[in-house]
């Protein structure tokens, strides 16, 4: 969900960027009328909702995985030790268990970056609402 949300947000940015550059350069809209103002208004609302749902899904998934995966790895290690599996394999499992926390912390970082993007999209959404009424 997190990557799809980021991809949709990036696609929306790529579509909006030429119109914003033209507006900043010339001081007028590329397409006259209310079409672009409506697109900005509804597009910003949609993308901000998608970003918010991606943030929620990213934080929730990372939180649940940080709780579940180390316990599952401990169970595998105990099962391996009781089954008499080689010490090399058990050592590898213990090594990978230690790396999991760092990997899952990157999920929090990605969700945090998407949260910042969501806040900025909400600010832009408020500005496009003001622009739409003018």
N, CA, C and O atoms as a GROMACS GRO file, in nm:
protein
  536
    1UNK      N    1   0.083  -0.119   0.000
    1UNK     CA    2   0.000   0.000   0.000
    1UNK      C    3   0.087   0.125   0.000
    1UNK      O    4   0.057   0.223  -0.068
    2UNK      N    5   0.194   0.120   0.077
    2UNK     CA    6   0.281   0.237   0.090
    2UNK      C    7   0.344   0.273  -0.044
    2UNK      O    8   0.349   0.391  -0.080
    3UNK      N    9   0.393   0.175  -0.118
    3UNK     CA   10   0.458   0.204  -0.245
    3UNK      C   11   0.358   0.249  -0.350
    3UNK      O   12   0.388   0.336  -0.432
    4UNK      N   13   0.238   0.190  -0.349
    4UNK     CA   14   0.135   0.233  -0.444
    4UNK      C   15   0.094   0.376  -0.418
    4UNK      O   16   0.076   0.455  -0.511
    5UNK      N   17   0.079   0.409  -0.292
    5UNK     CA   18   0.041   0.545  -0.255
    5UNK      C   19   0.148   0.644  -0.298
    5UNK      O   20   0.117   0.750  -0.354
    6UNK      N   21   0.272   0.611  -0.274
    6UNK     CA   22   0.382   0.699  -0.315
    6UNK      C   23   0.386   0.711  -0.467
    6UNK      O   24   0.414   0.819  -0.519
    7UNK      N   25   0.360   0.603  -0.539
    7UNK     CA   26   0.362   0.607  -0.686
    7UNK      C   27   0.247   0.693  -0.739
    7UNK      O   28   0.267   0.770  -0.833
    8UNK      N   29   0.130   0.682  -0.681
    8UNK     CA   30   0.016   0.764  -0.724
    8UNK      C   31   0.044   0.911  -0.696
    8UNK      O   32   0.016   0.996  -0.779
    9UNK      N   33   0.099   0.940  -0.578
    9UNK     CA   34   0.135   1.078  -0.545
    9UNK      C   35   0.239   1.135  -0.640
    9UNK      O   36   0.231   1.251  -0.681
   10UNK      N   37   0.338   1.054  -0.675
   10UNK     CA   38   0.442   1.099  -0.768
   10UNK      C   39   0.384   1.123  -0.907
   10UNK      O   40   0.422   1.219  -0.974
   11UNK      N   41   0.293   1.036  -0.951
   11UNK     CA   42   0.230   1.055  -1.082
   11UNK      C   43   0.147   1.183  -1.084
   11UNK      O   44   0.149   1.257  -1.182
   12UNK      N   45   0.076   1.209  -0.976
   12UNK     CA   46  -0.003   1.332  -0.967
   12UNK      C   47   0.088   1.454  -0.970
   12UNK      O   48   0.057   1.554  -1.035
   13UNK      N   49   0.202   1.446  -0.901
   13UNK     CA   50   0.298   1.555  -0.902
   13UNK      C   51   0.351   1.580  -1.043
   13UNK      O   52   0.364   1.695  -1.086
   14UNK      N   53   0.382   1.472  -1.114
   14UNK     CA   54   0.435   1.487  -1.250
   14UNK      C   55   0.332   1.551  -1.343
   14UNK      O   56   0.367   1.630  -1.431
   15UNK      N   57   0.204   1.517  -1.323
   15UNK     CA   58   0.099   1.579  -1.405
   15UNK      C   59   0.083   1.727  -1.370
   15UNK      O   60   0.064   1.809  -1.459
   16UNK      N   61   0.090   1.761  -1.243
   16UNK     CA   62   0.068   1.898  -1.197
   16UNK      C   63   0.187   1.990  -1.223
   16UNK      O   64   0.169   2.111  -1.240
   17UNK      N   65   0.307   1.936  -1.227
   17UNK     CA   66   0.428   2.017  -1.235
   17UNK      C   67   0.433   2.111  -1.357
   17UNK      O   68   0.465   2.228  -1.339
   18UNK      N   69   0.404   2.065  -1.480
   18UNK     CA   70   0.411   2.159  -1.593
   18UNK      C   71   0.312   2.275  -1.581
   18UNK      O   72   0.343   2.388  -1.618
   19UNK      N   73   0.193   2.246  -1.528
   19UNK     CA   74   0.094   2.352  -1.510
   19UNK      C   75   0.140   2.454  -1.405
   19UNK      O   76   0.120   2.574  -1.422
   20UNK      N   77   0.202   2.406  -1.299
   20UNK     CA   78   0.251   2.495  -1.194
   20UNK      C   79   0.369   2.579  -1.243
   20UNK      O   80   0.380   2.697  -1.211
   21UNK      N   81   0.457   2.517  -1.320
   21UNK     CA   82   0.572   2.592  -1.374
   21UNK      C   83   0.522   2.702  -1.469
   21UNK      O   84   0.571   2.815  -1.464
   22UNK      N   85   0.427   2.668  -1.554
   22UNK     CA   86   0.373   2.768  -1.646
   22UNK      C   87   0.306   2.881  -1.569
   22UNK      O   88   0.323   2.998  -1.603
   23UNK      N   89   0.229   2.846  -1.466
   23UNK     CA   90   0.160   2.947  -1.386
   23UNK      C   91   0.261   3.037  -1.314
   23UNK      O   92   0.241   3.158  -1.305
   24UNK      N   93   0.369   2.979  -1.262
   24UNK     CA   94   0.471   3.057  -1.196
   24UNK      C   95   0.550   3.145  -1.291
   24UNK      O   96   0.595   3.254  -1.255
   25UNK      N   97   0.567   3.098  -1.414
   25UNK     CA   98   0.647   3.172  -1.512
   25UNK      C   99   0.566   3.284  -1.575
   25UNK      O  100   0.613   3.398  -1.583
   26UNK      N  101   0.445   3.255  -1.621
   26UNK     CA  102   0.363   3.352  -1.692
   26UNK      C  103   0.267   3.428  -1.602
   26UNK      O  104   0.224   3.538  -1.637
   27UNK      N  105   0.232   3.373  -1.487
   27UNK     CA  106   0.137   3.439  -1.399
   27UNK      C  107  -0.008   3.416  -1.438
   27UNK      O  108  -0.097   3.481  -1.383
   28UNK      N  109  -0.032   3.325  -1.532
   28UNK     CA  110  -0.169   3.291  -1.570
   28UNK      C  111  -0.176   3.141  -1.596
   28UNK      O  112  -0.074   3.074  -1.614
   29UNK      N  113  -0.295   3.092  -1.598
   29UNK     CA  114  -0.317   2.948  -1.616
   29UNK      C  115  -0.296   2.907  -1.762
   29UNK      O  116  -0.325   2.984  -1.853
   30UNK      N  117  -0.246   2.787  -1.781
   30UNK     CA  118  -0.224   2.734  -1.915
   30UNK      C  119  -0.357   2.711  -1.986
   30UNK      O  120  -0.370   2.741  -2.105
   31UNK      N  121  -0.454   2.658  -1.914
   31UNK     CA  122  -0.588   2.636  -1.968
   31UNK      C  123  -0.681   2.734  -1.898
   31UNK      O  124  -0.701   2.722  -1.777
   32UNK      N  125  -0.738   2.830  -1.971
   32UNK     CA  126  -0.824   2.929  -1.905
   32UNK      C  127  -0.954   2.865  -1.855
   32UNK      O  128  -0.996   2.760  -1.903
   33UNK      N  129  -1.014   2.931  -1.758
   33UNK     CA  130  -1.139   2.882  -1.704
   33UNK      C  131  -1.117   2.813  -1.570
   33UNK      O  132  -1.013   2.828  -1.507
   34UNK      N  133  -1.217   2.739  -1.529
   34UNK     CA  134  -1.215   2.674  -1.398
   34UNK      C  135  -1.170   2.529  -1.402
   34UNK      O  136  -1.170   2.462  -1.298
   35UNK      N  137  -1.132   2.479  -1.518
   35UNK     CA  138  -1.099   2.336  -1.531
   35UNK      C  139  -0.980   2.298  -1.443
   35UNK      O  140  -0.986   2.200  -1.369
   36UNK      N  141  -0.871   2.376  -1.450
   36UNK     CA  142  -0.753   2.343  -1.371
   36UNK      C  143  -0.776   2.365  -1.222
   36UNK      O  144  -0.723   2.292  -1.138
   37UNK      N  145  -0.855   2.467  -1.189
   37UNK     CA  146  -0.885   2.490  -1.047
   37UNK      C  147  -0.964   2.372  -0.990
   37UNK      O  148  -0.940   2.331  -0.877
   38UNK      N  149  -1.057   2.319  -1.068
   38UNK     CA  150  -1.134   2.202  -1.025
   38UNK      C  151  -1.043   2.079  -1.016
   38UNK      O  152  -1.054   2.001  -0.921
   39UNK      N  153  -0.954   2.061  -1.113
   39UNK     CA  154  -0.861   1.949  -1.110
   39UNK      C  155  -0.771   1.957  -0.987
   39UNK      O  156  -0.748   1.857  -0.919
   40UNK      N  157  -0.720   2.077  -0.959
   40UNK     CA  158  -0.637   2.096  -0.839
   40UNK      C  159  -0.716   2.062  -0.713
   40UNK      O  160  -0.666   1.993  -0.625
   41UNK      N  161  -0.838   2.113  -0.706
   41UNK     CA  162  -0.919   2.094  -0.585
   41UNK      C  163  -0.947   1.947  -0.558
   41UNK      O  164  -0.918   1.897  -0.450
   42UNK      N  165  -1.002   1.879  -0.657
   42UNK     CA  166  -1.039   1.739  -0.636
   42UNK      C  167  -0.917   1.646  -0.634
   42UNK      O  168  -0.914   1.549  -0.558
   43UNK      N  169  -0.818   1.676  -0.715
   43UNK     CA  170  -0.696   1.594  -0.717
   43UNK      C  171  -0.621   1.602  -0.585
   43UNK      O  172  -0.573   1.501  -0.534
   44UNK      N  173  -0.610   1.723  -0.531
   44UNK     CA  174  -0.542   1.739  -0.402
   44UNK      C  175  -0.615   1.665  -0.291
   44UNK      O  176  -0.552   1.605  -0.204
   45UNK      N  177  -0.747   1.670  -0.293
   45UNK     CA  178  -0.824   1.598  -0.191
   45UNK      C  179  -0.802   1.447  -0.202
   45UNK      O  180  -0.780   1.379  -0.102
   46UNK      N  181  -0.808   1.396  -0.324
   46UNK     CA  182  -0.791   1.252  -0.345
   46UNK      C  183  -0.652   1.205  -0.305
   46UNK      O  184  -0.638   1.104  -0.236
   47UNK      N  185  -0.550   1.278  -0.346
   47UNK     CA  186  -0.413   1.237  -0.316
   47UNK      C  187  -0.384   1.250  -0.166
   47UNK      O  188  -0.312   1.168  -0.111
   48UNK      N  189  -0.441   1.351  -0.101
   48UNK     CA  190  -0.418   1.362   0.044
   48UNK      C  191  -0.484   1.248   0.119
   48UNK      O  192  -0.429   1.198   0.218
   49UNK      N  193  -0.601   1.205   0.074
   49UNK     CA  194  -0.666   1.089   0.138
   49UNK      C  195  -0.587   0.960   0.113
   49UNK      O  196  -0.573   0.878   0.203
   50UNK      N  197  -0.537   0.943  -0.007
   50UNK     CA  198  -0.455   0.825  -0.037
   50UNK      C  199  -0.327   0.825   0.046
   50UNK      O  200  -0.285   0.721   0.097
   51UNK      N  201  -0.264   0.942   0.058
   51UNK     CA  202  -0.141   0.950   0.137
   51UNK      C  203  -0.169   0.920   0.284
   51UNK      O  204  -0.091   0.852   0.349
   52UNK      N  205  -0.280   0.971   0.336
   52UNK     CA  206  -0.314   0.944   0.475
   52UNK      C  207  -0.339   0.795   0.499
   52UNK      O  208  -0.297   0.740   0.600
   53UNK      N  209  -0.406   0.729   0.404
   53UNK     CA  210  -0.429   0.585   0.420
   53UNK      C  211  -0.298   0.507   0.407
   53UNK      O  212  -0.279   0.407   0.476
   54UNK      N  213  -0.208   0.552   0.321
   54UNK     CA  214  -0.077   0.488   0.310
   54UNK      C  215   0.006   0.503   0.436
   54UNK      O  216   0.076   0.411   0.476
   55UNK      N  217  -0.003   0.620   0.500
   55UNK     CA  218   0.069   0.641   0.626
   55UNK      C  219   0.016   0.547   0.733
   55UNK      O  220   0.093   0.483   0.804
   56UNK      N  221  -0.116   0.539   0.743
   56UNK     CA  222  -0.176   0.450   0.843
   56UNK      C  223  -0.138   0.305   0.820
   56UNK      O  224  -0.103   0.233   0.914
   57UNK      N  225  -0.144   0.263   0.695
   57UNK     CA  226  -0.109   0.124   0.663
   57UNK      C  227   0.039   0.097   0.688
   57UNK      O  228   0.076  -0.009   0.738
   58UNK      N  229   0.124   0.193   0.654
   58UNK     CA  230   0.268   0.175   0.673
   58UNK      C  231   0.306   0.164   0.820
   58UNK      O  232   0.382   0.074   0.858
   59UNK      N  233   0.254   0.254   0.902
   59UNK     CA  234   0.285   0.249   1.045
   59UNK      C  235   0.227   0.123   1.110
   59UNK      O  236   0.294   0.058   1.190
   60UNK      N  237   0.102   0.089   1.075
   60UNK     CA  238   0.038  -0.028   1.136
   60UNK      C  239   0.109  -0.157   1.098
   60UNK      O  240   0.133  -0.243   1.183
   61UNK      N  241   0.143  -0.171   0.971
   61UNK     CA  242   0.212  -0.292   0.926
   61UNK      C  243   0.349  -0.305   0.989
   61UNK      O  244   0.387  -0.414   1.034
   62UNK      N  245   0.423  -0.197   0.993
   62UNK     CA  246   0.556  -0.202   1.054
   62UNK      C  247   0.547  -0.235   1.202
   62UNK      O  248   0.626  -0.314   1.253
   63UNK      N  249   0.451  -0.175   1.272
   63UNK     CA  250   0.434  -0.202   1.414
   63UNK      C  251   0.402  -0.350   1.438
   63UNK      O  252   0.461  -0.412   1.526
   64UNK      N  253   0.310  -0.404   1.359
   64UNK     CA  254   0.272  -0.545   1.376
   64UNK      C  255   0.388  -0.639   1.341
   64UNK      O  256   0.410  -0.739   1.410
   65UNK      N  257   0.460  -0.608   1.235
   65UNK     CA  258   0.572  -0.694   1.197
   65UNK      C  259   0.685  -0.689   1.299
   65UNK      O  260   0.750  -0.790   1.324
   66UNK      N  261   0.709  -0.572   1.360
   66UNK     CA  262   0.813  -0.564   1.463
   66UNK      C  263   0.776  -0.646   1.585
   66UNK      O  264   0.864  -0.689   1.660
   67UNK      N  265   0.648  -0.668   1.606
   67UNK     CA  266   0.603  -0.749   1.717
   67UNK      C  267   0.605  -0.898   1.682
   67UNK      O  268   0.636  -0.982   1.767
   68UNK      N  269   0.572  -0.931   1.558
   68UNK     CA  270   0.554  -1.070   1.518
   68UNK      C  271   0.682  -1.140   1.470
   68UNK      O  272   0.711  -1.251   1.513
   69UNK      N  273   0.756  -1.075   1.383
   69UNK     CA  274   0.868  -1.141   1.315
   69UNK      C  275   0.979  -1.185   1.411
   69UNK      O  276   1.027  -1.297   1.399
   70UNK      N  277   1.023  -1.101   1.507
   70UNK     CA  278   1.128  -1.151   1.598
   70UNK      C  279   1.081  -1.272   1.681
   70UNK      O  280   1.159  -1.363   1.706
   71UNK      N  281   0.953  -1.272   1.722
   71UNK     CA  282   0.902  -1.388   1.796
   71UNK      C  283   0.901  -1.513   1.708
   71UNK      O  284   0.933  -1.622   1.754
   72UNK      N  285   0.863  -1.495   1.581
   72UNK     CA  286   0.863  -1.608   1.488
   72UNK      C  287   1.005  -1.660   1.465
   72UNK      O  288   1.026  -1.781   1.455
   73UNK      N  289   1.100  -1.570   1.457
   73UNK     CA  290   1.240  -1.612   1.439
   73UNK      C  291   1.290  -1.685   1.564
   73UNK      O  292   1.364  -1.783   1.553
   74UNK      N  293   1.251  -1.636   1.683
   74UNK     CA  294   1.290  -1.707   1.806
   74UNK      C  295   1.232  -1.848   1.810
   74UNK      O  296   1.299  -1.942   1.853
   75UNK      N  297   1.108  -1.862   1.764
   75UNK     CA  298   1.045  -1.994   1.758
   75UNK      C  299   1.121  -2.085   1.662
   75UNK      O  300   1.143  -2.202   1.692
   76UNK      N  301   1.160  -2.032   1.547
   76UNK     CA  302   1.239  -2.112   1.452
   76UNK      C  303   1.372  -2.153   1.511
   76UNK      O  304   1.417  -2.266   1.492
   77UNK      N  305   1.435  -2.063   1.583
   77UNK     CA  306   1.564  -2.094   1.643
   77UNK      C  307   1.548  -2.205   1.748
   77UNK      O  308   1.627  -2.299   1.751
   78UNK      N  309   1.446  -2.192   1.833
   78UNK     CA  310   1.423  -2.295   1.934
   78UNK      C  311   1.387  -2.429   1.871
   78UNK      O  312   1.432  -2.534   1.917
   79UNK      N  313   1.306  -2.425   1.766
   79UNK     CA  314   1.271  -2.548   1.695
   79UNK      C  315   1.394  -2.611   1.632
   79UNK      O  316   1.412  -2.733   1.636
   80UNK      N  317   1.478  -2.528   1.573
   80UNK     CA  318   1.600  -2.579   1.512
   80UNK      C  319   1.695  -2.640   1.613
   80UNK      O  320   1.756  -2.744   1.586
   81UNK      N  321   1.706  -2.577   1.729
   81UNK     CA  322   1.794  -2.632   1.833
   81UNK      C  323   1.740  -2.764   1.886
   81UNK      O  324   1.817  -2.857   1.910
   82UNK      N  325   1.608  -2.773   1.904
   82UNK     CA  326   1.550  -2.898   1.956
   82UNK      C  327   1.552  -3.008   1.851
   82UNK      O  328   1.556  -3.126   1.886
   83UNK      N  329   1.548  -2.972   1.724
   83UNK     CA  330   1.550  -3.072   1.617
   83UNK      C  331   1.692  -3.115   1.582
   83UNK      O  332   1.710  -3.209   1.504
   84UNK      N  333   1.791  -3.049   1.638
   84UNK     CA  334   1.929  -3.088   1.613
   84UNK      C  335   1.984  -3.036   1.481
   84UNK      O  336   2.074  -3.096   1.424
   85UNK      N  337   1.930  -2.926   1.433
   85UNK     CA  338   1.979  -2.866   1.310
   85UNK      C  339   2.116  -2.804   1.340
   85UNK      O  340   2.142  -2.762   1.452
   86UNK      N  341   2.200  -2.799   1.240
   86UNK     CA  342   2.338  -2.755   1.256
   86UNK      C  343   2.352  -2.617   1.318
   86UNK      O  344   2.267  -2.530   1.302
   87UNK      N  345   2.462  -2.601   1.390
   87UNK     CA  346   2.490  -2.475   1.459
   87UNK      C  347   2.510  -2.360   1.360
   87UNK      O  348   2.482  -2.245   1.392
   88UNK      N  349   2.560  -2.391   1.240
   88UNK     CA  350   2.579  -2.286   1.139
   88UNK      C  351   2.446  -2.226   1.099
   88UNK      O  352   2.433  -2.105   1.085
   89UNK      N  353   2.346  -2.312   1.079
   89UNK     CA  354   2.214  -2.264   1.040
   89UNK      C  355   2.149  -2.184   1.153
   89UNK      O  356   2.085  -2.082   1.128
   90UNK      N  357   2.164  -2.230   1.275
   90UNK     CA  358   2.110  -2.159   1.391
   90UNK      C  359   2.179  -2.023   1.406
   90UNK      O  360   2.113  -1.923   1.436
   91UNK      N  361   2.308  -2.019   1.385
   91UNK     CA  362   2.382  -1.893   1.390
   91UNK      C  363   2.335  -1.796   1.283
   91UNK      O  364   2.325  -1.676   1.306
   92UNK      N  365   2.306  -1.851   1.164
   92UNK     CA  366   2.255  -1.767   1.055
   92UNK      C  367   2.119  -1.709   1.091
   92UNK      O  368   2.092  -1.592   1.066
   93UNK      N  369   2.032  -1.791   1.150
   93UNK     CA  370   1.900  -1.742   1.192
   93UNK      C  371   1.913  -1.633   1.298
   93UNK      O  372   1.840  -1.533   1.293
   94UNK      N  373   2.003  -1.650   1.393
   94UNK     CA  374   2.022  -1.549   1.497
   94UNK      C  375   2.077  -1.419   1.439
   94UNK      O  376   2.040  -1.310   1.482
   95UNK      N  377   2.164  -1.433   1.342
   95UNK     CA  378   2.220  -1.315   1.276
   95UNK      C  379   2.112  -1.238   1.200
   95UNK      O  380   2.105  -1.116   1.205
   96UNK      N  381   2.027  -1.312   1.129
   96UNK     CA  382   1.919  -1.250   1.054
   96UNK      C  383   1.815  -1.187   1.146
   96UNK      O  384   1.757  -1.083   1.114
   97UNK      N  385   1.791  -1.249   1.262
   97UNK     CA  386   1.697  -1.193   1.358
   97UNK      C  387   1.744  -1.056   1.405
   97UNK      O  388   1.663  -0.965   1.425
   98UNK      N  389   1.874  -1.041   1.423
   98UNK     CA  390   1.929  -0.912   1.467
   98UNK      C  391   1.916  -0.805   1.359
   98UNK      O  392   1.907  -0.686   1.391
   99UNK      N  393   1.916  -0.845   1.233
   99UNK     CA  394   1.906  -0.750   1.122
   99UNK      C  395   1.762  -0.705   1.097
   99UNK      O  396   1.739  -0.600   1.037
  100UNK      N  397   1.665  -0.784   1.144
  100UNK     CA  398   1.525  -0.755   1.114
  100UNK      C  399   1.480  -0.621   1.174
  100UNK      O  400   1.406  -0.547   1.110
  101UNK      N  401   1.525  -0.591   1.293
  101UNK     CA  402   1.484  -0.466   1.358
  101UNK      C  403   1.527  -0.346   1.275
  101UNK      O  404   1.450  -0.252   1.257
  102UNK      N  405   1.649  -0.347   1.226
  102UNK     CA  406   1.696  -0.237   1.142
  102UNK      C  407   1.617  -0.225   1.013
  102UNK      O  408   1.586  -0.115   0.968
  103UNK      N  409   1.584  -0.340   0.955
  103UNK     CA  410   1.506  -0.338   0.832
  103UNK      C  411   1.367  -0.281   0.857
  103UNK      O  412   1.318  -0.200   0.779
  104UNK      N  413   1.303  -0.324   0.965
  104UNK     CA  414   1.168  -0.275   0.993
  104UNK      C  415   1.168  -0.128   1.036
  104UNK      O  416   1.068  -0.060   1.016
  105UNK      N  417   1.276  -0.080   1.093
  105UNK     CA  418   1.286   0.063   1.124
  105UNK      C  419   1.281   0.147   0.997
  105UNK      O  420   1.234   0.261   0.999
  106UNK      N  421   1.329   0.092   0.887
  106UNK     CA  422   1.321   0.163   0.760
  106UNK      C  423   1.177   0.178   0.714
  106UNK      O  424   1.144   0.273   0.642
  107UNK      N  425   1.090   0.086   0.756
  107UNK     CA  426   0.946   0.102   0.729
  107UNK      C  427   0.889   0.222   0.801
  107UNK      O  428   0.806   0.294   0.746
  108UNK      N  429   0.934   0.245   0.925
  108UNK     CA  430   0.893   0.365   0.997
  108UNK      C  431   0.943   0.492   0.929
  108UNK      O  432   0.873   0.592   0.922
  109UNK      N  433   1.066   0.486   0.878
  109UNK     CA  434   1.122   0.602   0.810
  109UNK      C  435   1.043   0.634   0.683
  109UNK      O  436   1.011   0.750   0.657
  110UNK      N  437   1.012   0.531   0.605
  110UNK     CA  438   0.934   0.552   0.483
  110UNK      C  439   0.795   0.605   0.514
  110UNK      O  440   0.745   0.693   0.444
  111UNK      N  441   0.734   0.554   0.618
  111UNK     CA  442   0.601   0.602   0.657
  111UNK      C  443   0.609   0.746   0.707
  111UNK      O  444   0.518   0.825   0.683
  112UNK      N  445   0.716   0.781   0.776
  112UNK     CA  446   0.734   0.918   0.822
  112UNK      C  447   0.751   1.016   0.707
  112UNK      O  448   0.698   1.127   0.712
  113UNK      N  449   0.825   0.975   0.604
  113UNK     CA  450   0.841   1.061   0.486
  113UNK      C  451   0.706   1.079   0.416
  113UNK      O  452   0.674   1.188   0.371
  114UNK      N  453   0.629   0.971   0.408
  114UNK     CA  454   0.496   0.981   0.347
  114UNK      C  455   0.404   1.068   0.434
  114UNK      O  456   0.318   1.138   0.380
  115UNK      N  457   0.420   1.064   0.565
  115UNK     CA  458   0.342   1.151   0.653
  115UNK      C  459   0.375   1.298   0.627
  115UNK      O  460   0.284   1.381   0.623
  116UNK      N  461   0.502   1.329   0.610
  116UNK     CA  462   0.542   1.467   0.578
  116UNK      C  463   0.481   1.509   0.444
  116UNK      O  464   0.432   1.621   0.430
  117UNK      N  465   0.485   1.419   0.346
  117UNK     CA  466   0.423   1.450   0.216
  117UNK      C  467   0.274   1.472   0.231
  117UNK      O  468   0.218   1.560   0.166
  118UNK      N  469   0.209   1.393   0.316
  118UNK     CA  470   0.066   1.408   0.340
  118UNK      C  471   0.035   1.545   0.399
  118UNK      O  472  -0.061   1.610   0.359
  119UNK      N  473   0.116   1.590   0.495
  119UNK     CA  474   0.096   1.722   0.555
  119UNK      C  475   0.110   1.831   0.449
  119UNK      O  476   0.029   1.924   0.446
  120UNK      N  477   0.211   1.821   0.364
  120UNK     CA  478   0.230   1.921   0.260
  120UNK      C  479   0.117   1.918   0.158
  120UNK      O  480   0.075   2.023   0.108
  121UNK      N  481   0.067   1.799   0.126
  121UNK     CA  482  -0.045   1.789   0.032
  121UNK      C  483  -0.170   1.852   0.092
  121UNK      O  484  -0.248   1.915   0.021
  122UNK      N  485  -0.190   1.836   0.223
  122UNK     CA  486  -0.305   1.897   0.289
  122UNK      C  487  -0.293   2.049   0.284
  122UNK      O  488  -0.393   2.118   0.263
  123UNK      N  489  -0.173   2.102   0.304
  123UNK     CA  490  -0.152   2.247   0.294
  123UNK      C  491  -0.183   2.295   0.153
  123UNK      O  492  -0.250   2.397   0.136
  124UNK      N  493  -0.135   2.223   0.053
  124UNK     CA  494  -0.164   2.259  -0.086
  124UNK      C  495  -0.314   2.247  -0.113
  124UNK      O  496  -0.370   2.327  -0.188
  125UNK      N  497  -0.378   2.149  -0.053
  125UNK     CA  498  -0.521   2.130  -0.071
  125UNK      C  499  -0.599   2.250  -0.017
  125UNK      O  500  -0.695   2.295  -0.079
  126UNK      N  501  -0.558   2.301   0.098
  126UNK     CA  502  -0.623   2.420   0.153
  126UNK      C  503  -0.601   2.540   0.060
  126UNK      O  504  -0.693   2.617   0.036
  127UNK      N  505  -0.480   2.554   0.009
  127UNK     CA  506  -0.452   2.664  -0.084
  127UNK      C  507  -0.533   2.651  -0.213
  127UNK      O  508  -0.580   2.752  -0.266
  128UNK      N  509  -0.549   2.528  -0.264
  128UNK     CA  510  -0.629   2.511  -0.386
  128UNK      C  511  -0.777   2.537  -0.358
  128UNK      O  512  -0.850   2.579  -0.447
  129UNK      N  513  -0.822   2.512  -0.235
  129UNK     CA  514  -0.959   2.545  -0.198
  129UNK      C  515  -0.981   2.695  -0.200
  129UNK      O  516  -1.084   2.743  -0.248
  130UNK      N  517  -0.884   2.768  -0.147
  130UNK     CA  518  -0.892   2.915  -0.149
  130UNK      C  519  -0.889   2.965  -0.291
  130UNK      O  520  -0.964   3.056  -0.326
  131UNK      N  521  -0.803   2.908  -0.375
  131UNK     CA  522  -0.792   2.948  -0.516
  131UNK      C  523  -0.919   2.918  -0.591
  131UNK      O  524  -0.957   2.993  -0.681
  132UNK      N  525  -0.986   2.810  -0.556
  132UNK     CA  526  -1.109   2.771  -0.625
  132UNK      C  527  -1.221   2.871  -0.597
  132UNK      O  528  -1.302   2.900  -0.685
  133UNK      N  529  -1.226   2.923  -0.475
  133UNK     CA  530  -1.331   3.019  -0.442
  133UNK      C  531  -1.306   3.155  -0.504
  133UNK      O  532  -1.399   3.233  -0.523
  134UNK      N  533  -1.181   3.185  -0.536
  134UNK     CA  534  -1.150   3.315  -0.598
  134UNK      C  535  -1.181   3.306  -0.742
  134UNK      O  536  -1.162   3.404  -0.815
   0.00000   0.00000   0.00000
